[in-house]
Amino acid sequence: MASAADRMSSSISLAKFAQATELRKRLWFTIGALIVFRLLSYVPLPGIDPTALGLLSAQTTGGVLDLFNNFSGGALKRMSLIALGVTPYISASIAIQLATSLSPTLAAIKKEGESGRKRLNQYTRYGTVALTIIQGYFIAQGLESFGAAQGVAAVIEPGIMFRIGAVVSLLGGTMFLMWLGEQITSRGIGNGISLIIMAGIVANLPSTLFNLAQTARQGGGNVTDFTVVLIGLAVAGLILFICFMERAQRRILIQYPKRQTRTGMQADRSHLPLKINTAGVIPPIFASTLLTVPLTITQFAGKNVSGDTVWGSTIIALNQYLQHGSLLFMTLYGLGIVFFSFFYTAIVFNPEETADNLKRYGGFIPGIRPGKNTELYFDYVLTRITVIGAAYLTIICLLPEYLVSALSIPFYLGGTSLLIVVNVTMDTVTQIQSHLLAHQYGDLIKKAKLKGGRLR
């Protein structure tokens, strides 16, 4: 009986999906856009010698840029047009959001509604252009001298023309990805930028698993068949833990004044759900982006400097101490996650505005006076659950990275990547269910109108 009921419910859901033409169009648009993103990751920069790309990969393996390369779907390793991915756009978004919270002028622009949002988005685009030009120039400069010690030139014809061409190509690739992400958000399903990052991570997953299995088969290093099984169990456990924490809520009881009903006076009650992880996947993305932007510059610029100078020795020491899994990298990464957890939660949830809305509609928290006391209570609860959320994000992102680095296991699908994939998948599935529900209600309204017409 249970299996028959399950088959019937699945057939009904499939039938609803087949009838939702708007949802199908959005899904096909999203899939097509992600395919375009993957194809662009194989288009190399003009003037690059493909034989030198293997040397570049060998030099950067094990460094912090592995995380950056994972987010870009291997585009950095191949030095493609979208080697920088959406990292400059995310960095510019961080800068604008920080400036909005600090500058009264930008805060006033944000309160203007749709027009203010468009102005801030335009400022974000300007910042994206500036950051892409800076990063692209240092990448081009580093590529010109890369491989010289091995007698292999990464650039066929070094010079000012190559640098200009590389910067323009990287700028075009990043701006196109930014536009593609906005199109996915408006015409597809889910958040476009998050889906692009997730697509890059998932694209590297098959090769990562194959390399891990190959290493275990050959008996290299600390990797054995038992280790592979443990990694699989750990990944499954992390996915379950992430799903549990992302669904966890602190529900605050909201009561409204009594009103007259057929059965007498009755008070309405509802709950205000506050997620334990209100910031979602934003803190790890922001923290990793802030680390990879300067390190992209220093690691590629470091190929042109000498250790005899103060500037050169500083860059070399910075690259050495900020290696993937190092103590300094883990500390900065963890502090960045904690900071952005509180910062982004303060942006997403405004206790003062929520308290004013409750007071306007007559709602109150039992035992708490409306107005300022309700605002303080919201801030009290939100601060404490954000501590739990920040600790959860830090553990998920840093513990797998530390274990993989300490055990010297060549497995770069860390907690950050898992967190992004699980979160984006859950959000996308939720949006698909919302579209299906809206389509179902639309059909019910149409049927009700038809029945009403017949009665008349």
C-alpha positions as CSV (number, residue, x, y, z in Angstrom):
1,M,0.0,0.0,0.0
2,A,2.8,2.4,0.9
3,S,4.6,1.8,-2.4
4,A,1.4,2.2,-4.4
5,A,0.8,5.6,-2.6
6,D,4.3,6.7,-3.2
7,R,4.0,5.8,-7.0
8,M,0.7,7.7,-7.2
9,S,2.1,10.8,-5.5
10,S,5.2,10.8,-7.7
11,S,3.1,10.4,-10.8
12,I,0.9,13.3,-9.7
13,S,4.0,15.5,-9.1
14,L,5.4,14.6,-12.5
15,A,2.0,15.4,-14.1
16,K,2.0,18.8,-12.4
17,F,5.6,19.4,-13.6
18,A,4.7,18.5,-17.2
19,Q,1.8,21.0,-17.1
20,A,4.0,23.8,-15.7
21,T,5.2,25.2,-19.0
22,E,6.7,28.4,-17.4
23,L,8.7,26.3,-14.9
24,R,10.0,24.1,-17.7
25,K,11.2,27.2,-19.7
26,R,13.0,28.5,-16.6
27,L,14.7,25.2,-16.0
28,W,15.8,24.8,-19.6
29,F,17.1,28.4,-19.6
30,T,19.1,27.7,-16.4
31,I,20.6,24.5,-17.8
32,G,21.5,26.2,-21.1
33,A,23.2,29.1,-19.3
34,L,25.3,26.7,-17.1
35,I,26.3,24.8,-20.3
36,V,27.6,28.1,-21.8
37,F,29.5,28.8,-18.5
38,R,31.2,25.4,-18.8
39,L,32.1,25.8,-22.4
40,L,33.7,29.2,-21.7
41,S,35.9,27.6,-19.1
42,Y,37.7,25.7,-21.9
43,V,38.4,28.9,-24.1
44,P,42.0,29.9,-23.3
45,L,43.4,33.4,-23.1
46,P,44.9,34.7,-26.4
47,G,48.7,34.3,-26.5
48,I,49.0,31.4,-24.0
49,D,51.1,28.4,-24.7
50,P,49.1,25.3,-23.7
51,T,52.2,23.3,-22.9
52,A,53.0,25.7,-20.0
53,L,49.6,25.2,-18.4
54,G,50.7,21.9,-16.9
55,L,53.6,23.6,-15.2
56,L,51.3,26.3,-13.9
57,S,49.0,23.6,-12.4
58,A,52.0,21.8,-10.8
59,Q,53.2,25.1,-9.3
60,T,49.9,26.1,-7.8
61,T,48.8,22.7,-6.6
62,G,48.4,22.6,-2.8
63,G,48.1,26.4,-2.5
64,V,45.2,28.6,-1.6
65,L,44.4,29.0,-5.3
66,D,43.1,25.4,-5.3
67,L,40.0,26.7,-3.6
68,F,39.7,29.5,-6.2
69,N,40.2,27.1,-9.0
70,N,37.6,24.8,-7.6
71,F,35.0,27.6,-7.5
72,S,35.8,28.5,-11.1
73,G,35.4,25.0,-12.4
74,G,39.0,24.6,-13.3
75,A,39.0,27.8,-15.4
76,L,42.0,29.2,-13.5
77,K,44.1,26.0,-14.1
78,R,43.4,26.2,-17.8
79,M,43.8,30.0,-17.9
80,S,40.5,30.5,-19.7
81,L,38.6,33.7,-20.5
82,I,36.7,33.2,-17.2
83,A,39.7,32.4,-15.1
84,L,38.7,35.0,-12.5
85,G,35.1,33.7,-12.4
86,V,32.6,35.8,-10.4
87,T,35.1,36.5,-7.6
88,P,35.6,40.2,-8.6
89,Y,31.8,40.7,-8.6
90,I,31.5,39.1,-5.2
91,S,34.4,41.3,-3.9
92,A,32.7,44.4,-5.2
93,S,29.4,43.4,-3.7
94,I,31.2,43.0,-0.3
95,A,32.7,46.5,-0.6
96,I,29.4,48.1,-1.5
97,Q,27.5,46.4,1.3
98,L,30.2,47.4,3.8
99,A,30.1,51.0,2.5
100,T,26.3,51.1,2.7
101,S,26.4,50.2,6.4
102,L,29.1,52.9,7.0
103,S,28.2,55.7,4.7
104,P,24.9,57.7,5.4
105,T,24.8,58.7,1.7
106,L,24.8,55.1,0.4
107,A,22.4,54.1,3.2
108,A,20.0,56.8,2.0
109,I,20.3,55.5,-1.6
110,K,19.5,52.0,-0.4
111,K,16.2,53.3,1.2
112,E,15.0,54.7,-2.2
113,G,13.6,51.4,-3.2
114,E,14.0,49.9,-6.7
115,S,15.8,53.0,-8.0
116,G,18.3,52.9,-5.1
117,R,18.9,49.2,-5.7
118,K,19.7,49.9,-9.3
119,R,22.2,52.6,-8.4
120,L,24.0,50.4,-5.9
121,N,24.1,47.6,-8.5
122,Q,25.7,50.0,-11.0
123,Y,28.3,50.9,-8.4
124,T,28.9,47.2,-7.9
125,R,29.5,46.8,-11.6
126,Y,32.0,49.7,-11.6
127,G,33.9,48.0,-8.7
128,T,33.8,44.7,-10.6
129,V,35.5,46.3,-13.6
130,A,38.2,47.9,-11.4
131,L,39.0,44.7,-9.5
132,T,39.1,42.6,-12.7
133,I,41.5,45.0,-14.4
134,I,43.8,45.0,-11.3
135,Q,43.8,41.2,-10.9
136,G,44.0,40.6,-14.7
137,Y,47.1,42.8,-15.0
138,F,49.0,41.0,-12.3
139,I,48.0,37.6,-13.7
140,A,49.2,38.7,-17.2
141,Q,52.4,40.0,-15.7
142,G,53.0,36.8,-13.7
143,L,52.3,34.6,-16.8
144,E,55.0,36.4,-18.8
145,S,57.8,35.3,-16.5
146,F,56.3,32.0,-15.5
147,G,58.2,28.9,-16.6
148,A,61.4,30.8,-17.4
149,A,63.3,28.8,-14.8
150,Q,62.2,25.6,-16.5
151,G,63.0,26.9,-20.0
152,V,59.4,27.0,-21.0
153,A,57.5,30.2,-21.7
154,A,53.9,30.4,-20.7
155,V,53.3,33.4,-23.0
156,I,54.2,33.1,-26.7
157,E,54.9,36.8,-27.3
158,P,55.3,38.7,-24.0
159,G,54.8,42.4,-24.0
160,I,52.3,45.2,-23.6
161,M,50.0,43.9,-26.2
162,F,49.7,40.6,-24.5
163,R,48.9,42.3,-21.2
164,I,46.3,44.5,-22.8
165,G,44.7,41.5,-24.5
166,A,44.7,39.4,-21.4
167,V,43.2,42.1,-19.3
168,V,40.5,42.8,-21.9
169,S,39.7,39.1,-22.2
170,L,39.5,38.5,-18.5
171,L,37.3,41.6,-18.1
172,G,35.0,40.5,-20.8
173,G,34.7,37.0,-19.3
174,T,34.0,38.2,-15.8
175,M,31.4,40.8,-17.0
176,F,29.7,38.2,-19.2
177,L,29.5,35.8,-16.2
178,M,28.0,38.6,-14.1
179,W,25.4,39.3,-16.8
180,L,24.7,35.5,-17.1
181,G,24.2,35.2,-13.4
182,E,21.7,38.1,-13.5
183,Q,19.8,36.5,-16.4
184,I,19.6,33.2,-14.5
185,T,18.2,35.0,-11.5
186,S,15.5,36.9,-13.5
187,R,14.7,34.3,-16.2
188,G,15.7,31.0,-14.7
189,I,15.5,29.2,-11.4
190,G,17.6,30.1,-8.3
191,N,20.3,32.6,-7.6
192,G,22.4,32.9,-10.8
193,I,25.8,33.7,-9.1
194,S,25.4,30.9,-6.6
195,L,24.4,28.4,-9.3
196,I,27.5,29.4,-11.3
197,I,29.8,28.7,-8.3
198,M,28.0,25.4,-7.6
199,A,28.3,24.4,-11.3
200,G,32.1,25.0,-11.1
201,I,32.4,22.9,-7.9
202,V,30.3,20.0,-9.3
203,A,32.2,20.0,-12.6
204,N,35.4,19.3,-10.7
205,L,33.9,16.5,-8.6
206,P,34.3,13.6,-11.1
207,S,38.0,14.3,-11.7
208,T,38.5,14.7,-7.9
209,L,36.9,11.4,-7.1
210,F,38.8,9.6,-10.0
211,N,42.1,11.0,-8.8
212,L,41.4,9.9,-5.2
213,A,40.4,6.4,-6.3
214,Q,43.5,6.2,-8.6
215,T,45.8,7.2,-5.7
216,A,44.2,4.6,-3.4
217,R,44.6,1.9,-6.1
218,Q,48.3,2.7,-6.6
219,G,48.8,2.9,-2.8
220,G,50.3,6.4,-2.9
221,G,50.8,8.3,0.4
222,N,48.3,8.0,3.1
223,V,45.4,7.1,0.8
224,T,44.1,3.5,1.1
225,D,40.7,1.9,0.3
226,F,39.8,2.3,3.9
227,T,40.6,6.0,3.7
228,V,38.3,6.4,0.7
229,V,35.5,4.7,2.6
230,L,36.0,6.9,5.6
231,I,36.0,10.0,3.3
232,G,32.7,8.8,1.7
233,L,31.1,8.3,5.1
234,A,32.4,11.7,6.3
235,V,31.0,13.5,3.3
236,A,27.6,11.8,3.8
237,G,27.6,12.7,7.4
238,L,28.5,16.3,6.6
239,I,25.6,16.5,4.1
240,L,23.1,15.3,6.7
241,F,24.5,17.7,9.3
242,I,24.3,20.6,6.9
243,C,20.7,19.8,5.9
244,F,19.7,19.5,9.6
245,M,21.4,22.9,10.5
246,E,20.0,24.7,7.5
247,R,16.4,23.6,8.5
248,A,16.9,24.5,12.2
249,Q,14.9,27.4,13.4
250,R,14.1,29.4,16.5
251,R,10.4,30.0,16.4
252,I,9.2,33.1,18.3
253,L,5.5,33.1,19.4
254,I,3.6,36.1,18.0
255,Q,0.1,36.9,19.4
256,Y,-2.5,39.2,17.9
257,P,-5.5,40.9,19.7
258,K,-8.7,38.9,20.2
259,R,-11.4,39.2,17.6
260,Q,-15.0,38.2,17.4
261,T,-15.7,34.9,15.6
262,R,-18.8,32.6,15.3
263,T,-17.6,30.6,18.3
264,G,-16.8,33.7,20.4
265,M,-13.7,35.8,21.1
266,Q,-10.5,34.2,19.7
267,A,-6.9,35.3,19.7
268,D,-4.8,34.7,16.6
269,R,-1.3,33.2,17.1
270,S,1.5,32.6,14.7
271,H,5.3,32.0,14.8
272,L,8.2,34.1,13.5
273,P,10.8,31.6,12.4
274,L,14.4,32.7,12.8
275,K,16.9,30.4,11.0
276,I,20.0,29.4,13.0
277,N,22.1,30.1,9.9
278,T,20.4,33.3,8.7
279,A,23.3,34.3,6.5
280,G,23.2,31.0,4.6
281,V,26.2,30.3,2.4
282,I,27.3,34.0,2.0
283,P,29.9,34.1,4.8
284,P,32.2,31.3,3.4
285,I,31.9,32.7,-0.1
286,F,32.7,36.3,1.1
287,A,35.6,35.1,3.4
288,S,37.2,32.9,0.7
289,T,36.8,35.7,-1.9
290,L,38.6,38.2,0.3
291,L,41.5,35.8,0.8
292,T,41.8,34.8,-2.9
293,V,41.7,38.3,-4.4
294,P,44.9,39.5,-2.8
295,L,46.6,36.1,-3.0
296,T,45.8,35.9,-6.7
297,I,47.8,39.1,-7.1
298,T,50.7,38.1,-4.8
299,Q,51.1,34.6,-6.2
300,F,51.2,35.7,-9.8
301,A,53.2,38.9,-9.0
302,G,55.6,36.9,-6.9
303,K,56.9,35.2,-10.1
304,N,58.4,38.6,-11.1
305,V,60.0,39.6,-7.8
306,S,63.3,38.7,-6.2
307,G,63.7,37.5,-2.7
308,D,66.6,39.9,-2.2
309,T,64.3,42.9,-2.0
310,V,62.0,43.7,1.0
311,W,58.9,43.7,-1.3
312,G,59.9,40.4,-2.9
313,S,60.7,38.7,0.4
314,T,57.4,40.0,1.8
315,I,55.4,38.5,-1.1
316,I,57.2,35.2,-0.9
317,A,56.7,34.9,2.8
318,L,53.0,35.8,2.4
319,N,52.5,33.1,-0.2
320,Q,54.3,30.6,2.0
321,Y,52.4,31.3,5.2
322,L,49.0,31.5,3.4
323,Q,49.2,28.1,1.8
324,H,46.0,26.0,1.7
325,G,45.6,24.4,5.2
326,S,48.2,26.6,6.9
327,L,47.5,28.0,10.4
328,L,47.4,31.6,9.2
329,F,45.1,30.8,6.3
330,M,42.7,28.8,8.6
331,T,42.7,31.6,11.2
332,L,41.9,34.3,8.7
333,Y,39.3,32.2,7.0
334,G,37.6,31.4,10.3
335,L,37.6,35.0,11.4
336,G,36.2,36.1,8.1
337,I,33.3,33.5,8.3
338,V,32.4,34.7,11.8
339,F,32.5,38.4,10.8
340,F,30.4,38.0,7.7
341,S,27.9,35.7,9.6
342,F,27.1,38.6,11.9
343,F,27.4,41.3,9.2
344,Y,25.1,39.6,6.7
345,T,22.6,38.6,9.3
346,A,22.3,42.3,10.4
347,I,21.6,43.2,6.7
348,V,19.1,40.4,6.1
349,F,17.1,40.8,9.4
350,N,16.4,44.3,10.9
351,P,15.0,44.0,14.5
352,E,13.8,47.6,14.5
353,E,11.8,47.2,11.3
354,T,10.3,43.9,12.4
355,A,9.3,45.3,15.7
356,D,7.6,48.3,14.1
357,N,5.7,46.1,11.7
358,L,4.4,43.9,14.5
359,K,3.3,47.0,16.5
360,R,1.6,48.4,13.4
361,Y,-0.5,45.3,12.9
362,G,-1.2,44.8,16.6
363,G,1.1,41.8,17.1
364,F,3.2,41.3,20.2
365,I,5.4,38.7,21.9
366,P,3.8,37.4,25.1
367,G,5.5,39.0,28.1
368,I,7.4,41.6,25.9
369,R,6.1,45.1,25.5
370,P,5.7,46.3,21.9
371,G,8.1,48.8,20.4
372,K,11.7,49.2,21.8
373,N,11.5,46.2,24.1
374,T,10.4,43.9,21.2
375,E,13.4,45.2,19.2
376,L,15.8,44.5,22.0
377,Y,14.3,41.0,22.4
378,F,14.7,40.2,18.7
379,D,18.3,41.5,18.8
380,Y,19.0,39.4,21.9
381,V,17.7,36.2,20.3
382,L,19.2,36.8,16.9
383,T,22.7,37.5,18.4
384,R,22.7,34.2,20.3
385,I,21.5,32.0,17.5
386,T,24.0,33.7,15.1
387,V,26.7,32.6,17.5
388,I,25.6,29.0,16.9
389,G,25.3,29.6,13.2
390,A,28.7,31.1,12.9
391,A,30.3,28.3,14.9
392,Y,28.5,25.7,12.7
393,L,29.8,27.4,9.5
394,T,33.3,27.7,10.9
395,I,33.4,24.0,11.9
396,I,31.9,22.8,8.6
397,C,34.4,24.9,6.5
398,L,37.6,24.5,8.5
399,L,37.5,21.0,10.0
400,P,37.6,19.0,6.7
401,E,40.2,21.4,5.4
402,Y,42.4,20.8,8.4
403,L,42.0,17.0,8.3
404,V,42.7,16.8,4.6
405,S,45.8,19.0,5.0
406,A,47.1,17.2,8.1
407,L,46.6,13.7,6.6
408,S,48.1,14.9,3.2
409,I,45.1,13.5,1.3
410,P,44.6,14.9,-2.3
411,F,40.9,15.6,-1.8
412,Y,39.9,19.2,-2.4
413,L,36.1,18.9,-2.0
414,G,36.2,20.5,1.4
415,G,33.5,21.7,3.8
416,T,33.1,25.0,2.0
417,S,32.3,23.3,-1.3
418,L,29.9,20.9,0.3
419,L,28.1,23.7,2.1
420,I,27.7,25.7,-1.1
421,V,26.4,22.7,-3.1
422,V,23.9,21.6,-0.4
423,N,22.7,25.1,0.2
424,V,22.2,26.1,-3.4
425,T,20.5,22.7,-4.2
426,M,18.1,23.2,-1.3
427,D,17.3,26.8,-2.3
428,T,16.8,25.8,-6.0
429,V,14.5,22.9,-5.0
430,T,12.5,25.2,-2.8
431,Q,12.0,27.6,-5.7
432,I,10.9,24.8,-8.0
433,Q,8.3,23.7,-5.4
434,S,7.1,27.3,-5.1
435,H,6.6,27.5,-8.8
436,L,4.7,24.2,-8.8
437,L,2.5,25.4,-6.0
438,A,1.8,28.7,-7.7
439,H,0.9,26.8,-10.9
440,Q,-1.4,24.6,-8.9
441,Y,-3.2,27.6,-7.3
442,G,-3.5,29.2,-10.7
443,D,-5.3,26.1,-12.0
444,L,-7.6,26.1,-9.0
445,I,-8.5,29.8,-9.6
446,K,-9.2,29.2,-13.3
447,K,-11.5,26.2,-12.4
448,A,-13.3,28.3,-9.8
449,K,-13.9,31.1,-12.4
450,L,-15.2,28.6,-14.9
451,K,-17.6,27.1,-12.4
452,G,-18.8,30.5,-11.4
453,G,-19.5,31.4,-15.0
454,R,-21.6,28.3,-15.5
455,L,-23.7,29.1,-12.4
456,R,-24.5,32.5,-13.8
